[in-house]
């Protein structure tokens, strides 16, 4: 289906599991306390797969969360400059850094080599197109996983994530995703109140991620890069690698909608286009989307996301209930007003690792695969609707859609030629 059906792939795609994390369980983790009895080895050995800015950052955050019981043990990335940057940054952690040159790997098989070193706490931070492949391999290797969102870019990847998530449950492996709002005290405490009826029955929600543009690399400025290298380094702008920005970024807000409503949508109609991103460095993705999601019991969710300079910005979520309204991130105007003060709140990017580590130590590992995969699927189905102009149903896209962008990530083995997919045109691009 135009740029949808030609199935290219990125590096950050990953899997989801079953057994979502409830707000009450997350809230309990804020009580703190020392680790329980360690499950397996005393130390959790971090294998970092994807050494860019997010991967480097989350490795630091995992070390902060786990203290002396964590050590960075192996690094892997497609590109040596990315690996070297993370190596030089993380070696500043002193005793928490135990990486030797023999445990540093580059290339398309770097993730496999990292997993072979005996790591047991794997961070997946490559572009999302690669996430299902890497997640499946990590779970089969018996490692606990922290993975960045989103976790897939197509229905095929979603199915692989869900299957691997089930395997993680069977093997008692912990999985937490980078949807850090699920571990952010203001969200946890506010949404707990919403689930308790603070604004009555929730009838509608509005979720937004509208902001300016982001970095982009022109192929003309990097003529030494092959097509494959350019698309992966410029991954935000190719659906096979990023899923488009509605999947890569707006998934955060859609995840909050699913969390608040404790459900997923039944169908969606989405509009979108490419008005400001006309330059070739922006690949073939859109720059704006607006979606109308239907949830069970007649609940509507309006979703907007945009990456265009010089426009009104808005990032957040609102819930409208029969007896009040709320910003799930920290306030309620209802039967009893509430405003989260935030004094002394832990860093959510550290807390998400702390929650995972504590659950592993306690022998009751969290598994967020299903919840993050379902949120990813919400964004994917909206993108498919926008690209084609068609209404897209949850059951159809999950069980019947033949769209496979994952094959490129599975099959990619060298830096060669790779044509840029066409820009999708609603009404012409087929739904597959």
C-alpha positions in Angstrom: 0.0 0.0 0.0 2.2 2.8 -1.2 4.8 3.5 1.5 2.8 1.2 3.8 2.9 -1.9 1.6 6.5 -1.8 0.5 7.7 -2.9 3.9 10.9 -1.2 4.7 12.3 -1.6 8.2 14.0 0.3 11.0 15.9 -0.7 14.1 13.7 0.2 17.1 10.7 -2.2 16.6 10.2 -4.6 19.3 7.7 -6.9 21.1 5.0 -6.8 23.6 3.8 -9.4 26.0 0.7 -10.2 28.0 -0.1 -9.4 31.6 -0.2 -5.6 31.7 0.9 -3.6 34.7 -1.9 -2.2 36.8 -1.9 1.3 38.3 -2.1 -0.2 41.8 1.0 -2.3 41.2 2.9 0.7 39.9 1.8 2.8 42.8 3.0 0.2 45.3 6.5 0.4 43.8 6.8 4.0 44.9 7.0 2.8 48.5 10.7 2.0 47.9 12.6 -0.4 50.1 15.6 -2.6 49.3 15.6 -5.4 46.8 14.3 -8.7 47.8 16.3 -11.9 47.3 18.1 -11.8 44.0 16.7 -14.1 41.4 19.6 -15.8 39.6 22.9 -14.0 39.6 23.6 -11.4 42.3 24.3 -8.8 39.7 22.2 -7.8 36.7 24.5 -7.5 33.7 23.3 -4.9 31.2 23.5 -5.6 27.5 22.9 -2.4 25.6 21.5 -2.9 22.1 21.3 0.5 20.4 23.9 2.9 21.7 22.5 6.2 20.5 21.3 9.0 22.8 18.3 7.2 24.2 20.2 3.9 24.7 23.1 5.6 26.4 20.7 7.6 28.6 18.6 4.7 29.6 21.7 2.6 30.5 22.8 5.4 32.9 19.2 5.4 34.3 19.3 1.7 34.8 22.5 2.0 36.7 21.1 4.8 38.9 18.1 2.6 39.6 20.0 -0.5 40.5 23.0 0.8 42.2 26.0 -1.5 42.9 23.9 -4.5 41.8 24.0 -3.3 38.2 26.9 -3.4 35.7 27.1 -2.5 32.1 28.6 -5.6 30.5 28.2 -5.5 26.7 27.5 -3.0 24.0 26.1 -3.4 20.5 25.1 -1.0 17.7 25.0 -1.0 13.9 27.4 1.9 13.8 30.8 2.2 15.5 30.6 5.9 16.2 27.4 5.3 18.2 29.0 2.5 20.1 32.2 4.5 20.9 30.1 7.4 22.2 28.2 5.2 24.6 31.4 3.4 25.7 33.1 6.7 26.5 30.0 8.0 28.4 29.2 4.9 30.4 32.8 4.2 31.4 32.4 7.2 33.7 30.2 5.0 36.0 33.3 3.4 37.5 32.6 0.0 39.1 29.3 -0.2 37.3 31.1 -0.3 34.0 32.5 -3.8 33.1 32.8 -3.6 29.3 35.8 -4.9 27.5 36.6 -4.4 23.8 35.8 -8.1 23.3 32.2 -7.3 24.4 31.7 -4.5 22.0 30.0 -5.4 18.7 28.9 -3.6 15.6 27.0 -4.6 12.5 23.6 -6.1 11.7 24.3 -9.1 14.0 25.6 -7.1 16.9 22.4 -7.8 18.9 23.0 -11.5 18.7 26.6 -11.2 19.8 25.6 -9.1 22.8 23.1 -11.8 23.8 25.8 -14.5 23.6 27.9 -12.8 26.3 25.7 -13.9 29.2 23.9 -10.6 29.8 20.7 -10.9 31.8 19.2 -7.4 31.6 18.9 -6.2 28.0 18.1 -2.7 27.0 16.6 -2.4 23.5 17.0 1.1 22.2 17.5 0.7 18.4 14.9 2.3 16.1 11.5 0.6 16.5 11.5 -1.2 13.2 14.0 -3.7 14.7 12.3 -4.1 18.0 10.3 -7.3 17.4 13.4 -9.1 16.0 15.6 -8.1 18.9 12.9 -8.7 21.6 12.2 -12.2 20.4 15.9 -13.0 20.4 16.4 -11.5 23.9 13.5 -13.5 25.4 14.7 -16.7 23.8 18.1 -16.0 25.3 16.5 -15.8 28.7 17.1 -12.1 29.5 15.0 -9.6 31.3 14.2 -6.7 28.9 13.8 -3.0 29.1 12.7 -1.8 25.7 12.0 1.6 24.3 8.7 2.4 22.8 7.1 1.9 20.3 7.6 -1.8 19.9 6.5 -2.4 16.3 5.8 -0.5 13.0 3.3 -2.9 11.4 0.7 -5.6 12.3 3.2 -8.4 11.6 5.6 -6.9 14.1 2.8 -6.6 16.6 1.9 -10.2 16.4 5.6 -11.2 16.9 5.7 -9.0 20.0 2.7 -10.5 21.5 4.0 -14.0 21.0 7.3 -13.2 22.5 5.5 -11.5 25.4 3.7 -14.8 26.1 7.1 -16.6 26.1 8.4 -14.0 28.6 5.5 -14.8 30.9 6.1 -18.5 30.6 9.8 -18.1 31.4 9.2 -15.6 34.3 11.2 -12.9 32.6 10.6 -9.2 33.4 9.7 -6.7 30.6 9.2 -3.0 31.0 8.7 -0.5 28.2 9.7 3.1 27.9 6.2 4.5 28.3 7.5 6.2 31.5 4.2 7.9 32.3 3.1 4.4 33.6 5.8 4.9 36.3 5.4 8.7 36.9 3.9 9.5 40.2 1.6 12.3 39.0 0.0 10.0 36.4 -0.2 7.0 38.6 -1.9 8.8 41.5 -4.3 10.8 39.2 -5.3 7.8 37.1 -5.9 5.7 40.3 -8.4 8.3 41.3 -10.0 8.3 37.9 -10.4 4.5 38.1 -12.0 5.1 41.5 -14.7 7.3 39.9 -13.4 10.8 40.6 -15.1 12.2 37.5 -17.8 9.6 37.1 -18.1 7.5 34.0 -15.5 8.7 31.5 -17.2 9.6 28.2 -14.5 11.0 26.0 -10.8 11.9 25.9 -8.5 14.3 24.0 -4.9 13.4 23.5 -2.2 15.5 21.8 1.4 15.7 20.8 1.7 18.8 18.7 5.2 20.3 18.5 7.8 21.7 16.1 10.0 19.8 13.7 13.0 17.6 14.7 16.5 16.9 13.4 16.9 15.5 9.9 19.9 14.4 7.8 20.1 15.2 4.1 21.5 12.5 1.9 23.2 15.2 -0.2 25.2 16.2 2.9 26.2 12.6 3.5 27.0 11.2 0.1 29.4 8.6 1.7 26.3 6.9 3.3 24.6 4.2 1.3 20.8 4.3 1.0 20.4 1.9 3.8 22.8 3.7 6.1 21.1 7.1 5.4 17.6 5.7 6.0 18.6 4.1 9.3 20.6 7.1 10.6 17.7 9.3 9.4 15.2 6.8 10.8 12.5 9.2 12.0 11.4 9.8 8.4 10.8 6.3 7.1 7.8 4.3 8.1 9.6 0.9 8.0 12.0 2.2 10.7 10.0 4.6 12.8 6.3 3.8 12.0 5.9 7.6 11.3 5.7 10.1 14.1 2.2 9.1 15.2 3.7 5.7 16.1 7.2 6.8 17.3 6.1 9.7 19.5 2.3 10.0 19.9 2.2 6.4 21.2 2.8 8.0 24.6 -0.5 9.8 24.6 -2.4 6.9 23.1 -1.0 4.7 25.9 -2.4 7.1 28.5 -5.9 6.8 26.8 -5.8 3.0 26.9 -4.6 3.2 30.5 -7.4 5.6 31.6 -10.1 3.7 29.7 -8.7 0.3 30.7 -9.4 -0.8 27.1 -8.3 -0.4 23.5 -10.3 1.1 20.6 -12.6 -0.9 18.3 -11.9 1.2 15.2 -10.5 4.5 13.9 -10.8 7.0 11.1 -7.7 9.2 10.8 -6.7 12.2 8.6 -3.1 13.2 7.9 -0.8 14.7 5.4 2.6 16.2 4.5 2.4 19.9 4.0 5.7 21.2 5.4 7.9 18.2 4.9 8.4 18.5 1.2 12.2 18.2 1.3 13.8 14.8 0.5 15.6 14.7 3.8 12.2 14.1 5.4 11.8 10.8 3.7 8.1 9.9 3.0 6.3 10.3 6.4 3.5 12.7 7.2 3.9 15.8 9.4 0.4 15.8 10.9 -2.4 13.4 11.9 -5.9 13.8 13.5 -7.7 10.6 14.5 -11.2 9.8 15.8 -11.0 6.6 17.9 -14.1 4.6 18.9 -13.8 2.7 22.2 -16.3 0.4 23.8 -19.5 1.8 25.4 -19.6 4.7 23.0 -16.4 6.4 24.3 -14.7 8.7 21.8 -11.0 9.7 21.8 -9.8 12.6 19.7 -6.1 12.3 18.9 -3.9 14.9 17.3 -0.2 14.9 16.6 1.9 17.3 14.5 5.6 18.1 13.9 5.5 21.5 12.2 7.5 24.6 13.2 5.6 27.9 14.0 2.4 26.3 15.1 0.5 25.9 18.4 2.1 23.3 20.6 0.3 21.0 23.0 1.4 17.8 24.6 -0.9 16.1 27.1 -4.2 14.3 27.7 -7.7 15.3 28.9 -10.5 13.1 30.2 -14.1 14.2 30.2 -16.4 12.4 32.7 -20.1 12.5 33.6 -19.1 14.4 36.8 -15.9 16.3 36.0 -12.8 16.6 33.9 -9.2 15.7 34.4 -5.7 16.1 33.0 -4.5 12.5 33.8 -1.0 13.8 34.3 -1.8 15.6 37.5 -5.2 17.3 38.1 -8.9 16.6 38.6 -11.9 18.9 38.6 -14.8 16.7 39.8 -16.6 15.6 42.9 -13.3 16.3 44.8 -10.7 18.4 43.2 -7.1 17.2 43.1 -3.8 18.6 42.0 -0.6 16.7 42.2 2.1 18.8 43.9 5.1 16.7 42.7 7.3 17.6 45.6 10.1 15.0 45.7 8.7 12.8 42.9 11.3 10.3 41.6 12.5 10.7 38.0 10.1 8.5 35.9 12.9 7.5 33.6 14.8 6.0 36.6 11.7 4.8 38.3 10.7 2.5 35.4 14.0 0.7 35.8 13.6 0.6 39.5 10.2 -1.0 39.2 11.5 -3.6 36.8 14.6 -4.4 38.9 12.6 -4.7 42.2 10.1 -7.0 40.5 12.9 -9.2 39.3 14.6 -9.3 42.7 11.2 -10.2 44.3 10.6 -13.1 41.9 7.5 -11.4 40.5 8.7 -9.9 37.3 6.6 -7.2 35.6 5.6 -7.8 32.0 4.4 -4.8 30.1 4.5 -6.3 26.7 0.8 -6.5 26.0 0.0 -3.0 27.2 2.7 -1.3 25.2 2.0 -3.5 22.1 -1.6 -2.6 22.2 -0.8 1.1 22.5 1.6 0.7 19.5 -1.2 -1.0 17.6 -3.5 2.0 18.2 -1.0 4.3 16.5 -0.3 1.8 13.7 -4.0 1.5 12.8 -4.5 5.2 12.9 -1.5 5.6 10.5 -2.9 3.0 8.2 -6.3 4.8 8.2 -4.6 8.1 7.4 -2.4 6.7 4.6 -5.3 5.0 2.9 -8.4 7.1 3.8 -10.2 4.0 5.1 -11.8 3.1 8.4 -9.6 0.6 10.2 -11.0 -1.9 12.8 -8.9 -3.3 15.6 -9.8 -6.9 15.1 -9.0 -6.7 11.4 -5.7 -5.0 11.7 -4.6 -7.4 14.5 -5.7 -10.6 12.9 -6.1 -10.2 9.2 -3.9 -7.3 7.9 -1.1 -8.6 5.6 1.0 -5.4 6.0 4.6 -6.6 6.8 7.3 -3.9 7.3 9.1 -6.3 9.6 10.6 -8.4 6.8 13.1 -5.6 5.9 14.5 -5.6 9.4 14.7 -9.4 9.4 16.4 -9.6 6.0 18.7 -6.5 6.0 22.3 -7.7 6.1 24.4 -5.0 4.5 24.6 -1.4 3.5 23.4 -1.1 -0.1 20.8 0.5 -2.3 17.3 1.1 -0.9 14.7 3.2 -2.7 12.6 5.6 -0.7 8.9 4.4 -0.5 6.3 6.7 -2.1 4.4 9.1 0.0 1.0 7.5 0.8 -2.0 9.1 -0.9 -5.4 8.6 0.8 -8.0 7.2 -1.5 -5.2 5.7 -3.7 -2.9 3.8 -1.3 -4.5 0.4 -0.7 -5.3 -1.0 2.7 -3.6 -4.4 3.1 
